[in-house]
Amino acid sequence: MSILIKNSMVFTRDNGFIKSNIFVKDSVIAEISDREPEADRVIDADGMYSFPGLIDIHVHLREPGHEYKETIESGTKAAAKGGFTDICCMPNTEPVNDNSSVTSFIVKEALKYGHCNVHPVGSLTKGLAGTEICEYGDLKEAGAKALSDDGMPVSDSGVMRKAVEYAKAFNLPVICHSEEKSLSGKGVMNEGSVSTRLGLSGIPDIAESLGVKRDIEIAALVDHHVHIAHVSTAKSVEIIRNARKRNIKVSAETAPHYFVLTEEAVEGYNTYAKMNPPLRTEEDRLAVIEGLKDGTLNIIATDHAPHSDEEKLLPFEAAAFGIIGLETSLCLSMNLVFSGIINIEDIPFLMSINPGKVIGLDNEIYTGNTANITIVNPDFEWVIDENDFVSKSKNSPFTGMKVKGVCEFTVCNGKISWSRV
């Protein structure tokens, strides 16, 4: 199988964007030049960008155990549609991915049914209970690329220290769901004037920032890489910024909903705007954007969390936390470019190169590398419509939003895994 991608602006590691052709043969980038070799498939990408294949290090695929929400097949199809060639799936499945047999199952199913590459994240503690650490060596051997109890913090600091120390021995990054549960309690949205007006229990911003501070200090103590997931508050951004100045081994992500929406989206008890961490204030949203601009937050992830209508269309307090994001992340991130907040050159770093560094994955476009390429049409305008989602779940707060920029083609391992037309 050979593919010729013509006339696109190609992001290269040495020269940034250059107008060139990419020739892919037998899953490998064989040539980047002005030549036009004969190919089985020719894509004229004039006016488009060729990004290194997008990488999402924070996805919930739900399989095994919750296939009514999402499957490996449907989730990876949504990922490919969104431009992702690689995703990391979190361990809060049923059974929990806390042993090598579950990891192996995910790897095998992804090879069989996946539309993109799937990298399992093993559980930090058995059953996500936060008390007993797992066999990280077995998880890594089976295919785990990182460790996390995402969805739950490891509340016991002694256990967290031991987990990070053990992860260091196996050179596995730790992805932190940083939260002080004694403060978040039974809260369902951000604590503030909106929660008071709606009569809903609030989650204070320090429930996140105290957790972030603790996890970073453990990283400093152990001298091992921790990755802070789904950053939503100004206080957390500042803590991470200061940690970087101290040269602590920390990376950090935010998600599009935290730089696009605020707690106001919950008005009307909109359960599609319910997630954890919750949507915050305008001040927090602007701080998250500033964190993306100055590199404090060096990754955009989705925290793709599919749920059925039966779990979301409930009274707000009872509805499940989480939204889907794989099919909308790219266009919402591109809006930062169109708004002049970041440069187009920042997107490959935020959505491919930097997340790749966390898990040891290189999707950059150069001769000899595996062909994982995302071809983006920056001019295509469209309206987000839940009827167009290929995810099994439809729980997006962005339905009806007019956006610009779309993935036209996703090339994964040298094959076209998604084509918009």
TORZA-224385 format. One record per residue (C-alpha): x, y, z; residue in three letters. Coordinates in steps of 0.5 Angstrom, whole numbers, padded with zeros to 4 digits, always signed. Example, Ala and Ser with C-alpha at 12.3 -4.5 7.8 and 13.67 -1.06 7.14 Angstrom:
BEGIN
+0025-0009+0016ALA
+0027-0002+0014SER
//
This chain:
BEGIN
+0000+0000+0000MET
+0003+0007-0002SER
+0000+0014-0001ILE
+0002+0020-0004LEU
+0000+0027+0000ILE
+0001+0033-0005LYS
+0001+0040-0003ASN
+0000+0040+0004SER
+0004+0045+0009MET
+0008+0039+0013VAL
+0010+0040+0020PHE
+0017+0038+0020THR
+0022+0037+0026ARG
+0027+0042+0023ASP
+0024+0047+0019ASN
+0017+0047+0022GLY
+0011+0048+0016PHE
+0014+0047+0009ILE
+0010+0046+0003LYS
+0012+0039+0001SER
+0009+0032-0001ASN
+0009+0026+0003ILE
+0010+0019+0000PHE
+0008+0013+0004VAL
+0010+0006+0003LYS
+0009+0000+0007ASP
+0007+0004+0013SER
+0013+0008+0013VAL
+0015+0015+0011ILE
+0019+0014+0005ALA
+0020+0021+0002GLU
+0019+0028+0004ILE
+0020+0032-0003SER
+0017+0036-0009ASP
+0017+0029-0013ARG
+0010+0026-0014GLU
+0012+0018-0014PRO
+0006+0014-0017GLU
+0002+0011-0011ALA
-0004+0007-0010ASP
-0008+0013-0007ARG
-0006+0020-0008VAL
-0009+0026-0003ILE
-0009+0033-0006ASP
-0008+0037+0001ALA
-0007+0044-0002ASP
-0009+0049+0003GLY
-0009+0044+0008MET
-0004+0042+0014TYR
+0000+0035+0015SER
+0001+0034+0023PHE
+0004+0029+0026PRO
-0001+0024+0028GLY
-0005+0027+0034LEU
-0004+0023+0041ILE
-0009+0023+0046ASP
-0007+0021+0053ILE
-0013+0021+0057HIS
-0019+0017+0054VAL
-0024+0012+0057HIS
-0026+0007+0052LEU
-0030+0003+0057ARG
-0029-0004+0055GLU
-0028-0009+0058PRO
-0035-0008+0062GLY
-0038-0002+0060HIS
-0039-0003+0053GLU
-0046+0000+0053TYR
-0043+0007+0053LYS
-0037+0005+0048GLU
-0033+0000+0046THR
-0026-0001+0043ILE
-0028-0001+0036GLU
-0033+0005+0037SER
-0028+0009+0041GLY
-0022+0008+0036THR
-0027+0010+0030LYS
-0029+0017+0034ALA
-0021+0018+0035ALA
-0019+0017+0028ALA
-0025+0021+0026LYS
-0022+0027+0031GLY
-0015+0026+0028GLY
-0012+0021+0033PHE
-0007+0016+0031THR
-0006+0014+0038ASP
-0010+0014+0045ILE
-0008+0012+0052CYS
-0014+0009+0055CYS
-0015+0009+0063MET
-0016+0003+0067PRO
-0023+0005+0070ASN
-0026-0001+0067THR
-0030-0007+0069GLU
-0025-0011+0071PRO
-0020-0005+0073VAL
-0014-0006+0069ASN
-0010-0007+0075ASP
-0007-0014+0072ASN
-0003-0016+0066SER
-0009-0020+0063SER
-0014-0014+0063VAL
-0008-0010+0059THR
-0007-0016+0055SER
-0014-0016+0053PHE
-0014-0009+0051ILE
-0008-0010+0047VAL
-0011-0016+0043LYS
-0018-0013+0042GLU
-0015-0006+0040ALA
-0011-0010+0034LEU
-0017-0014+0032LYS
-0022-0008+0032TYR
-0018-0001+0033GLY
-0018+0004+0028HIS
-0012+0007+0031CYS
-0007+0005+0036ASN
-0009+0004+0043VAL
-0004+0004+0049HIS
-0007+0002+0056PRO
-0006+0006+0062VAL
-0005+0001+0068GLY
-0008+0002+0075SER
-0004+0005+0080LEU
-0007+0001+0086THR
-0011-0005+0086LYS
-0019-0004+0084GLY
-0017+0003+0084LEU
-0018+0003+0092ALA
-0012+0007+0093GLY
-0009+0002+0098THR
-0005-0003+0095GLU
+0000-0002+0089ILE
-0001-0006+0083CYS
+0005-0011+0080GLU
+0007-0005+0075TYR
+0013-0010+0072GLY
+0007-0015+0069ASP
+0003-0009+0067LEU
+0009-0006+0063LYS
+0011-0013+0060GLU
+0003-0013+0058ALA
+0003-0007+0054GLY
+0002-0001+0059ALA
+0005+0005+0058LYS
+0003+0009+0064ALA
+0000+0009+0071LEU
-0006+0012+0074SER
-0012+0011+0078ASP
-0016+0017+0074ASP
-0023+0018+0076GLY
-0020+0017+0083MET
-0014+0020+0087PRO
-0010+0016+0091VAL
-0012+0020+0098SER
-0006+0016+0102ASP
+0000+0020+0101SER
+0004+0015+0103GLY
+0001+0010+0098VAL
+0002+0015+0093MET
+0009+0016+0095ARG
+0011+0009+0094LYS
+0007+0008+0088ALA
+0011+0014+0085VAL
+0017+0010+0087GLU
+0015+0004+0084TYR
+0013+0007+0078ALA
+0020+0010+0077LYS
+0023+0003+0078ALA
+0020+0001+0072PHE
+0020+0008+0068ASN
+0013+0009+0068LEU
+0010+0016+0068PRO
+0005+0017+0073VAL
-0002+0020+0071ILE
-0005+0024+0077CYS
-0012+0025+0078HIS
-0011+0031+0083SER
-0016+0032+0088GLU
-0017+0033+0095GLU
-0024+0028+0096LYS
-0025+0031+0103SER
-0026+0038+0100LEU
-0030+0036+0094SER
-0034+0031+0098GLY
-0041+0030+0094LYS
-0040+0036+0090GLY
-0043+0036+0083VAL
-0041+0043+0080MET
-0036+0049+0082ASN
-0037+0052+0088GLU
-0039+0059+0087GLY
-0045+0064+0086SER
-0047+0059+0080VAL
-0048+0053+0085SER
-0051+0058+0090THR
-0056+0060+0085ARG
-0058+0053+0083LEU
-0058+0050+0090GLY
-0053+0045+0088LEU
-0047+0042+0092SER
-0040+0046+0090GLY
-0033+0043+0089ILE
-0028+0049+0091PRO
-0022+0050+0087ASP
-0017+0048+0092ILE
-0020+0041+0092ALA
-0016+0041+0086GLU
-0010+0045+0087SER
-0008+0042+0094LEU
-0008+0035+0090GLY
-0004+0038+0085VAL
+0001+0041+0090LYS
+0002+0034+0094ARG
+0003+0030+0087ASP
+0008+0035+0085ILE
+0012+0035+0092GLU
+0012+0027+0091ILE
+0015+0028+0084ALA
+0020+0032+0087ALA
+0022+0028+0093LEU
+0022+0022+0089VAL
+0025+0025+0083ASP
+0020+0022+0078HIS
+0016+0024+0072HIS
+0008+0026+0074VAL
+0003+0028+0069HIS
-0002+0032+0072ILE
-0009+0031+0068ALA
-0015+0035+0067HIS
-0012+0042+0070VAL
-0018+0047+0071SER
-0016+0052+0076THR
-0012+0058+0076ALA
-0009+0056+0082LYS
-0007+0049+0079SER
-0004+0053+0073VAL
+0000+0057+0078GLU
+0003+0051+0082ILE
+0005+0048+0076ILE
+0008+0054+0073ARG
+0012+0055+0080ASN
+0014+0047+0079ALA
+0017+0048+0072ARG
+0021+0054+0075LYS
+0024+0049+0080ARG
+0026+0044+0075ASN
+0021+0038+0078ILE
+0019+0033+0073LYS
+0012+0035+0071VAL
+0008+0035+0065SER
+0000+0038+0065ALA
-0006+0037+0061GLU
-0012+0041+0060THR
-0018+0039+0056ALA
-0022+0044+0051PRO
-0028+0044+0055HIS
-0024+0048+0061TYR
-0021+0053+0056PHE
-0028+0054+0052VAL
-0033+0054+0057LEU
-0035+0056+0064THR
-0039+0054+0070GLU
-0045+0058+0067GLU
-0046+0052+0062ALA
-0049+0049+0068VAL
-0055+0054+0068GLU
-0061+0050+0066GLY
-0058+0044+0070TYR
-0055+0042+0064ASN
-0052+0035+0065THR
-0048+0035+0059TYR
-0044+0040+0062ALA
-0043+0036+0068LYS
-0036+0033+0069MET
-0030+0032+0074ASN
-0026+0037+0075PRO
-0032+0041+0074PRO
-0033+0047+0069LEU
-0030+0053+0073ARG
-0030+0061+0073THR
-0028+0066+0067GLU
-0022+0067+0071GLU
-0020+0060+0071ASP
-0021+0059+0064ARG
-0017+0065+0062LEU
-0011+0062+0067ALA
-0012+0056+0063VAL
-0011+0059+0056ILE
-0005+0063+0059GLU
-0002+0056+0061GLY
-0003+0054+0054LEU
+0000+0060+0052LYS
+0007+0060+0056ASP
+0008+0052+0056GLY
+0006+0051+0063THR
+0000+0047+0061LEU
+0004+0043+0055ASN
-0002+0038+0053ILE
-0009+0038+0050ILE
-0012+0032+0052ALA
-0020+0030+0052THR
-0022+0026+0058ASP
-0027+0023+0053HIS
-0032+0020+0058ALA
-0038+0017+0054PRO
-0044+0016+0058HIS
-0051+0013+0056SER
-0057+0018+0056ASP
-0060+0014+0062GLU
-0054+0016+0066GLU
-0054+0023+0063LYS
-0061+0025+0063LEU
-0062+0025+0070LEU
-0063+0030+0076PRO
-0057+0034+0076PHE
-0054+0031+0082GLU
-0055+0024+0080ALA
-0053+0025+0073ALA
-0046+0022+0071ALA
-0040+0026+0071PHE
-0036+0027+0064GLY
-0037+0028+0057ILE
-0034+0026+0050ILE
-0029+0030+0046GLY
-0025+0026+0041LEU
-0029+0028+0035GLU
-0029+0036+0037THR
-0022+0037+0041SER
-0018+0039+0034LEU
-0023+0044+0032CYS
-0024+0047+0039LEU
-0016+0047+0039SER
-0016+0050+0032MET
-0020+0056+0035ASN
-0015+0058+0039LEU
-0011+0059+0033VAL
-0016+0063+0029PHE
-0017+0067+0036SER
-0010+0069+0036GLY
-0009+0066+0042ILE
-0003+0061+0040ILE
+0000+0059+0033ASN
-0001+0054+0028ILE
+0006+0051+0030GLU
+0003+0050+0037ASP
-0002+0045+0035ILE
+0003+0039+0033PRO
+0006+0040+0040PHE
+0000+0041+0044LEU
-0003+0035+0041MET
+0002+0030+0039SER
+0009+0032+0040ILE
+0009+0033+0048ASN
+0004+0028+0049PRO
+0008+0023+0046GLY
+0014+0025+0050LYS
+0010+0023+0056VAL
+0009+0016+0054ILE
+0015+0015+0049GLY
+0012+0016+0043LEU
+0014+0019+0036ASP
+0009+0021+0031ASN
+0014+0026+0028GLU
+0014+0027+0020ILE
+0021+0025+0018TYR
+0024+0020+0013THR
+0024+0013+0016GLY
+0019+0014+0021ASN
+0012+0010+0022THR
+0007+0014+0018ALA
+0002+0017+0023ASN
-0001+0023+0020ILE
-0007+0028+0021THR
-0009+0032+0015ILE
-0013+0038+0017VAL
-0017+0043+0013ASN
-0017+0049+0017PRO
-0022+0053+0013ASP
-0028+0048+0013PHE
-0034+0051+0017GLU
-0039+0046+0020TRP
-0044+0045+0026VAL
-0043+0040+0031ILE
-0048+0035+0031ASP
-0049+0029+0036GLU
-0053+0026+0030ASN
-0046+0026+0026ASP
-0042+0023+0032PHE
-0039+0016+0031VAL
-0038+0015+0039SER
-0043+0010+0042LYS
-0045+0016+0047SER
-0047+0023+0045LYS
-0046+0027+0052ASN
-0043+0033+0049SER
-0044+0040+0051PRO
-0042+0043+0044PHE
-0047+0040+0040THR
-0050+0046+0036GLY
-0043+0050+0036MET
-0041+0053+0030LYS
-0033+0051+0029VAL
-0028+0052+0024LYS
-0023+0046+0022GLY
-0023+0039+0021VAL
-0019+0033+0020CYS
-0020+0031+0013GLU
-0016+0024+0013PHE
-0012+0020+0019THR
-0007+0016+0016VAL
-0005+0011+0022CYS
+0001+0006+0021ASN
+0001+0008+0013GLY
-0006+0006+0012LYS
-0012+0011+0012ILE
-0016+0010+0018SER
-0021+0016+0017TRP
-0023+0020+0011SER
-0028+0025+0011ARG
-0031+0024+0004VAL
//
